[in-house]
Amino acid sequence: MLSDEDVLAAVRRRVEEHDGAGQVPPGGADITRHLLIEGQILRCVETRTEEERFHQGFIDLSDRPVYGPSLHTYRIPPPEDPTTETTLRLVRRGSVDDRACDCGNGLVACERCKGGGELPCVPAKACGDCHGIAACLWCDGTGRRSRRSRDRGTAGRTGREGRVTCGQCGTRQAACAGCGGRGKSTCTRCGGSGSRACPDCDRAGTVPHRRCGGTARTVTWTEGVVTRSPFVVKVKASSPVLPYGAWRTARDHGDWTDVRVVGPRSSLARDTDGEVAGLLESWLLPHEGEISRRITLRHLPLARVVLASHPHRVFFVVPGRGGPHVAVWPSKERARLLAAVALAALVTLAVVYRLLA
């Protein structure tokens, strides 16, 4: 950390370089010390849950850890790498129930066909074109010519367009093109047999039992799940709060001290000075379920100087690799004055514009 003498000497050099020698008359100087810290805290948070599990068929649970009556008392070593998300599945002791299914062999009678494998079907239906009426102008779909049919056919000879040879009596240009004189169309699902295969069991008469999935075996158990998930919290702190200009100067020219800690929250106090640990106290409060953390940050002391001879300026002095670096920013009063001047200029321009419009 720079001493007060080093800080004032750096400020004087900065003023003399820009304003000329002798521009820093003797007078008071207000020096305040600040600590800047930025980085991140990676926390590893653990959650534990239990649920009842069900499995159809055989499942090997022998390779899973077994825990006692309480999952929360099961001890697991802290993670070596808190950045890795992990999930551990365990089995509660005495909860495994591996048994044969009540169905016997994994199959049950098909409910749809009642175990018969076939479903009744209508072998034929009325023709969609002639609806079974005047399927053939000569035989009416019977295959035998009749006088009544013959008289109907004679009367309607002029209306035979679109008719085909009858498949029943063989008369040309007398039958409906849709059914060929039969008056009905054969069912495509059963081929006219009157029965069709059950779509659920495909004529087998049996289907896999739903509970066991056809395996004839079920396994139930209580599963404990331990999940460890990382999440990152960004850190930016200073004592007290500093403006953007101070942070920019520190980031561009400061010689920061890096800190990297992995382990419990108390380890930070051992690996860095008490001021840093104290400033981060609120950031280091434990999160619910937190089991490990990785702290990666850097800190830098900064001096804020206001000279009695230059009250409108604020000097920020940071330790740099090549020596102290000084940045100059307007004071709050000067910044407000500049803002007021700019606002007044805008108002004046607006008034002039309206007068000239």
Steps between C-alpha positions, in 0.01 A plus 500: 500500500625847411579733789346846528831652392514280189139588416551876535826488303325321215216754499745795496687350207172455314397862554841640411515294178168642379482844665868589526746517791398687809129439446462309828534757778533374854166411641283229637420175324212267580613139453254210536590136464283254308514129431374362170407135461361320195473142386260214554392241754412160361278309739422128488149441637370158595135386494371165627165347405324163538245337271334162452618324185336224293667291230358238261722192487846443646725786609839470669523736799803337660741770385305784661594632846263408782388749764323457831169636623595864429652614173617826659736319738679314220854637480655582163850650464515862379549534125855531374381726221202721600451608138374155396132412528445147635203278582527202736218246519469285812270225629336507841592195703220241510280676245566273198200278414583265210207267428331292230195662344153368574445437128733198510671514162465866402195444275129553554194438285432775250211712626387602153450154350457321836788267415356382169745686277221585249238771481166466314477698180231580241615307191330734250306823488276674251681636196595864541405575136164328449417437870384153400218635280509402131843343543432327167231607257432133415544291815494748791814331636337155524674349198164395355330707234137578557231650282457790736871573482499457128212748460687748726813454293315551175341815627831636611723410207571861439640527855766229481793736484764409761368146542726195482460130441310338785705260705185311598311440174761606242288766329707769338451867591242406762685501836605779735869578458547520878387148589492317164138403546527352848334794678751478781870569554720253685653618830869573448590423864368145516492417126138395536574230758293662774785525753824692525817488706482685832721810462603488869639144513537416126305172537719388793215533749741632765678832564787601734386575853503878550643502851804285429532588131498131406806420715304311772707688761496836681745683725418787736735693729559834671761705316703779651639759260789730595561780247791741518472806276737797462392861458704818482454828686677805357681715759562874479558687824675809630521687828331738470323499163713658225396652166559345161813707442681343795419149382610578147834640619560199722417250227714672239810577708482327840729226628238265646555223750341172395333266750378147427351289776329160482334363807283608792401861546731548802806443283485849345611664824807277506597571139464879488500801730217574737383811313427299187320230698301762689389680184382170352318389813153552351603327177629196689183420690428130443236405246245234594650160421847640425772239552799652323613815326774640282590866548685670217552873547747784502533807722673834477548792745419840356548853631258783432656845531342846499741797517391818672652694210307294241159434656334441164717195428516151647824303469498121510837343575547127441815291543618385158773268384711796385417718800196699617251601233287813543169566325308826523121526498271797566357529848128450560448876521691555176308219329167651609614841376599358161168320476314822583696690236426234240130505591490878477662485157239252380217716631648806328527312171141386531375855565698639206369226274140579592553873446649441156243241397 
